Amino acid sequence: MTDMVSKNVQTHNLILMPSGRRGQVARGKTLLEAARDLGVEIESVCGGRQKCSKCLVQIEEGEFTKHGIVSSVSHIPPPTDEELAYLEKEGIQDRRMSCASQILGDLLVTIPEESRAQKQIIRKTATHRAIEIAPTIRQVYVEVEQAQLGFHRGDWGRLQDALDEQWGYKGLSIDIHALRKLQPAIRQGDWKITVTLWNGIEVIDVQPGYQEGAYGLAVDVGSTTIASYLCDLRTGELLATESMMNPQVSYGEDLMSRISYTTERPDGLEKMNTAVIDAVNQLVNRAARAAKIARKEIYEIVMVGNTTMVHILLNISPKEIGEAPFALANRDAVDVKARDLGLKLNPAANAHFLPAEAGHVGADNVAVLLAEQPHQQEGIILTVDVGTNAEIVLNSPGGLYSASSPTGPAFEGGQISSGMRAAPGAIERVRIDPETKQPRFRVIGDERWSDEWVIGESVPVDQQPKQLAAGICGSGIIEVVAELYLAGLLTPGGRFNPEVDCASLQWDQDKRKAAYILATADQSSTGKPILITQNDIRNIQLAKAALYAGAKILMMRSGIKKVDKIILAGAFGSFIDPKHAMILGLIPDCNLEEVYAVGNAAGDGARIALLNKDKRTEASEISKKVRYIETAVDADFQEEFVRAMNLPHKSDPYPHLEGILPKLQPEITKRDRRWRRRQVA
Amino acid sequence: MTDMVSKNVQTHNLILMPSGRRGQVARGKTLLEAARDLGVEIESVCGGRQKCSKCLVQIEEGEFTKHGIVSSVSHIPPPTDEELAYLEKEGIQDRRMSCASQILGDLLVTIPEESRAQKQIIRKTATHRAIEIAPTIRQVYVEVEQAQLGFHRGDWGRLQDALDEQWGYKGLSIDIHALRKLQPAIRQGDWKITVTLWNGIEVIDVQPGYQEGAYGLAVDVGSTTIASYLCDLRTGELLATESMMNPQVSYGEDLMSRISYTTERPDGLEKMNTAVIDAVNQLVNRAARAAKIARKEIYEIVMVGNTTMVHILLNISPKEIGEAPFALANRDAVDVKARDLGLKLNPAANAHFLPAEAGHVGADNVAVLLAEQPHQQEGIILTVDVGTNAEIVLNSPGGLYSASSPTGPAFEGGQISSGMRAAPGAIERVRIDPETKQPRFRVIGDERWSDEWVIGESVPVDQQPKQLAAGICGSGIIEVVAELYLAGLLTPGGRFNPEVDCASLQWDQDKRKAAYILATADQSSTGKPILITQNDIRNIQLAKAALYAGAKILMMRSGIKKVDKIILAGAFGSFIDPKHAMILGLIPDCNLEEVYAVGNAAGDGARIALLNKDKRTEASEISKKVRYIETAVDADFQEEFVRAMNLPHKSDPYPHLEGILPKLQPEITKRDRRWRRRQVA
């Protein structure tokens, strides 16, 4: 006995890599426990019961057994038959389960990335950033005391006791759907179950025995496009990305027409709500199928969108957002059972909506800020999220300012004669030769430029284009207009230049109207050429002027003359090219190397909020911090809008485009001016 | 200014009746505020805005205005035109709104019962008891700040601020259904709304302007009968009582056969759940119609029932309750959205289930204890709730003991040839003349005894019985068997006495089987006589023996020889007569003056939990305190059961029935004994 006691109090040195954390630990403790004592959390779902194999570590000092496995005969015990069987089955040579490894001597142990409890994913952004995986959903394995005659605690009571004793959870509630599954699960699992918890306060699922698999969906509900991201909530891994058109488009292309639809028809809201909920359910199905998981394994959905979209998703009329003073029903974050919205995930799944900033700056913009964190960075940063509505945030010394501009659907392919969303066949890149005025382009689905295409019946299949051009998506639209201007085909006023004559530009008889042939009939999947019309150009001008004017108002209100950095976000699939965006005059002048295109940052922000619950708190703080400028009632907005119609701008200078912009800028005609006034009105 | 200040700090004497509370209060304060300062809460829904007229008080000192209204010219200001208009409209002569009455001098004020915030209802029980009205549901009237351009709090945020400032509520959540109504309600009410709160933590409804009306339903779901009680949650008033047969009866009369139905058929649980939920929805509709209120004004439902009923209501399989160790899915109280159970009340209404004690003693028994409070009383008290399952609680010096006995549906009219539930036409009282052996009875719906009835075509309608006899209900069954025994028509073994000859007793040819004519063909609504058969007697004997044996086991286990008091509860409408229950041997011997029949105490307990949230905490404490004795596996139970088959008992003495029981007790025959053994087996 004395010997035992002295052995028990004996300690050994333990060094944990890569953190380098070290300390004296009691002999006989498992590596899992000892690491926790030293403040290093090794992942474990089963709580040290040699079930989940999530806690594998590499023992750096020790001796090899006959199986070639590190066993450190003298410092940790050799593996049990069960552990050995598992390691051999998985072909693991150099690792041991830390929950099965008692410390019997000094050890140096490396904890590989996948065994660390605080996992991270790296987001490729303007500034690469690590996201810690700390979701609201957690699965734990528990052993529940068996029911006995004379003990009346009830299975849920016994499970509460087990969750408290084995995992430290107190005061839990249980969703009625989980309670309904409890008794069969607990008996099928022979009193061992896997419990899924939400936010550390509610049991939302129970499954017999040891089970793995908790997934979440981040959804960015744009006015035109809905994008969804299915993630593994334990590892943070992105398993599937699925997107589709927002079916509400058939009820109106822009937000105002959708709001009108809900107010003018008694069943307007219901129809719009059903349409978007059905769409999200379709994306759920598609994503689950792509990742080969079951819908009921999706335990949380995080949704972002502009305020109108969020209202409609919650089945709240967006009527008040449509008129001054643009009052939201709710600005704060919302947690609601997904089933109460008609969403078909796990029946007890939670739906989380990020908060909004103001009547016209919604959860999608909060998500962009969560993803890009301009407020955490140095310098004056303009963050622009280009969609059917553009949300603009300026990070000035005076704080964060935001505004919303109704750009319309042009940047997402709407109101463009050959516009389409970013899908295979969409033209996403365009270059126009300044000499020949001939275009070349690249479509989604083929990496070659169109001038490398070989078309013809005699061409071998593998040399033919994988995709013919089907239309043009947002990034392509921005590039083609900028390139037309660079090539001298457009006047700064945005009209086709009558002084240029080339094969690609087709004029009508009296040379008043023209169209540019971007793709020939041969290159097009429909057999008809893809044209850029004068009207397409005007729609892009209107959209970019609205966006620029919004940014300008923010700069004026915060007393800023120039910005240090621009972050260009956009949900339309392909990234916007910063240079073309600036030539178009979508954004103010900036060092081109400080303009970053980050893709769908709103979707990324939703994903971040899905994977890390602390980021939801941060979102709430951000949403309250931003000062919103209402452009719709700003006296200067209309004036700035008109001045911004020109390419790139009528009067604001673009020193960083020096040498890039065409030198000779034809004057704007009176006719141009009249035409533009009509458009603006 | 100096004058004003000195006036402001001036104080007056205020005496509040009937409490007699008194103190110095600041001049200029309203009576509503001043009473609160003195610790006396006057009711107010509108928060002192002269909207709700709930705070009317009687000014005992003062002078009369020309309108004859107490205005205490010198001590409180005269009523405003609005107040005057209201008082005149309602014909109120002697009261004033306390929220409109500034204190300008010494006052003696009487707060009438209906204006007191802590209202009470008196429950007529074994010991009359006052129930304080303190429900989870509260309605408050608030004025919300108007939405303004440039302020982005959102309507829900503004409402949260208003609820905090005007009523002190913090950290509230809002049900999605209430959030959906918020914007139209707030604007329709011109930024004034009535908010319905649940448990001080969640907004569950919003209505424009000042609104009144919050109702709750207490439901006792018995195996055979479902009883519901609709209450006004502000006043505690009982507005409607509606009951119906439990439609699950068609799937099995007793609990075990219902449990088997759910386990043996794949859709068994679903069918049983749908049946009972539909039934509760029917009762909701009926009660709402009877009280002339809308279903959506019912904001909470409290449900009690035995454990099997509660499991099925929650759509949880009762499989485990059907076999040892009789494990409950959940023993604790449950709060769940009524909509998640398929109940059609207000869409955000809460459903509360009281906790259970053990596998076979459910929320209904906790409700009985909540209503009767035996544990708060002196002496040894036996509480018996007679239903398809009898729940028995013994309050001994060693604490509370409970047991459950499967009495079957006989006491509720089931397994009785002419049995029916307590409804118009049911025989509820029976007397048999010891000399003539002729019966007389009383039916529900007519206060006269049957021997006062005048039947015949020539009899004027107002003299004819209001109801003919349609069958016999629980209390009638107990009385008829006890009376048959008292009249010497039954042997102690429960057989019709072959030595008695009378017109009412019909024997078959070989005088082995008999039936007693309780109602003649003339007296019966079907035109056929209502008979009590030998089989009816046997079923009552089996039922009462099960109940008695359960009580006896509790007495044995707690070392009790005799009880001081017996509380007889039962859901079968009419109250059980204590004397007849004791003659039958349903309960052990006790001073007859200490046997109380309290009707449906489970329903009363549900109503108490509906009206007072603190009682839910008490229910939780009671449920954990009771020690449950499992009679099903108790070795003595079978023996006690056999001995209890006799009327009133084979060997336990009944000194309190001395002089009441027939002196000459015919011996039990061997045939009796054989018959009984067959029945028991």
Boltz contact constraints between the chains, C-beta under 6 A:
constraints:
  - contact:
      token1: [A, 147]
      token2: [B, 325]
      max_distance: 6.0
  - contact:
      token1: [A, 147]
      token2: [B, 327]
      max_distance: 6.0
  - contact:
      token1: [A, 148]
      token2: [B, 325]
      max_distance: 6.0
  - contact:
      token1: [A, 149]
      token2: [B, 324]
      max_distance: 6.0
  - contact:
      token1: [A, 149]
      token2: [B, 325]
      max_distance: 6.0
  - contact:
      token1: [A, 152]
      token2: [B, 331]
      max_distance: 6.0
  - contact:
      token1: [A, 152]
      token2: [B, 358]
      max_distance: 6.0
  - contact:
      token1: [A, 152]
      token2: [B, 628]
      max_distance: 6.0
  - contact:
      token1: [A, 154]
      token2: [B, 328]
      max_distance: 6.0
  - contact:
      token1: [A, 154]
      token2: [B, 330]
      max_distance: 6.0
  - contact:
      token1: [A, 154]
      token2: [B, 331]
      max_distance: 6.0
  - contact:
      token1: [A, 155]
      token2: [B, 327]
      max_distance: 6.0
  - contact:
      token1: [A, 155]
      token2: [B, 329]
      max_distance: 6.0
  - contact:
      token1: [A, 156]
      token2: [B, 330]
      max_distance: 6.0
  - contact:
      token1: [A, 157]
      token2: [B, 331]
      max_distance: 6.0
  - contact:
      token1: [A, 176]
      token2: [B, 336]
      max_distance: 6.0
  - contact:
      token1: [A, 176]
      token2: [B, 340]
      max_distance: 6.0
  - contact:
      token1: [A, 180]
      token2: [B, 315]
      max_distance: 6.0
  - contact:
      token1: [A, 180]
      token2: [B, 316]
      max_distance: 6.0
  - contact:
      token1: [A, 182]
      token2: [B, 329]
      max_distance: 6.0
  - contact:
      token1: [A, 183]
      token2: [B, 320]
      max_distance: 6.0
  - contact:
      token1: [A, 183]
      token2: [B, 329]
      max_distance: 6.0
  - contact:
      token1: [A, 315]
      token2: [B, 180]
      max_distance: 6.0
  - contact:
      token1: [A, 316]
      token2: [B, 180]
      max_distance: 6.0
  - contact:
      token1: [A, 320]
      token2: [B, 183]
      max_distance: 6.0
  - contact:
      token1: [A, 324]
      token2: [B, 149]
      max_distance: 6.0
  - contact:
      token1: [A, 325]
      token2: [B, 147]
      max_distance: 6.0
  - contact:
      token1: [A, 325]
      token2: [B, 148]
      max_distance: 6.0
  - contact:
      token1: [A, 325]
      token2: [B, 149]
      max_distance: 6.0
  - contact:
      token1: [A, 327]
      token2: [B, 147]
      max_distance: 6.0
  - contact:
      token1: [A, 327]
      token2: [B, 155]
      max_distance: 6.0
  - contact:
      token1: [A, 328]
      token2: [B, 154]
      max_distance: 6.0
  - contact:
      token1: [A, 329]
      token2: [B, 155]
      max_distance: 6.0
  - contact:
      token1: [A, 329]
      token2: [B, 182]
      max_distance: 6.0
  - contact:
      token1: [A, 329]
      token2: [B, 183]
      max_distance: 6.0
  - contact:
      token1: [A, 330]
      token2: [B, 154]
      max_distance: 6.0
  - contact:
      token1: [A, 330]
      token2: [B, 156]
      max_distance: 6.0
  - contact:
      token1: [A, 331]
      token2: [B, 154]
      max_distance: 6.0
  - contact:
      token1: [A, 331]
      token2: [B, 157]
      max_distance: 6.0
  - contact:
      token1: [A, 336]
      token2: [B, 176]
      max_distance: 6.0
  - contact:
      token1: [A, 340]
      token2: [B, 176]
      max_distance: 6.0
  - contact:
      token1: [A, 358]
      token2: [B, 152]
      max_distance: 6.0
  - contact:
      token1: [A, 628]
      token2: [B, 152]
      max_distance: 6.0
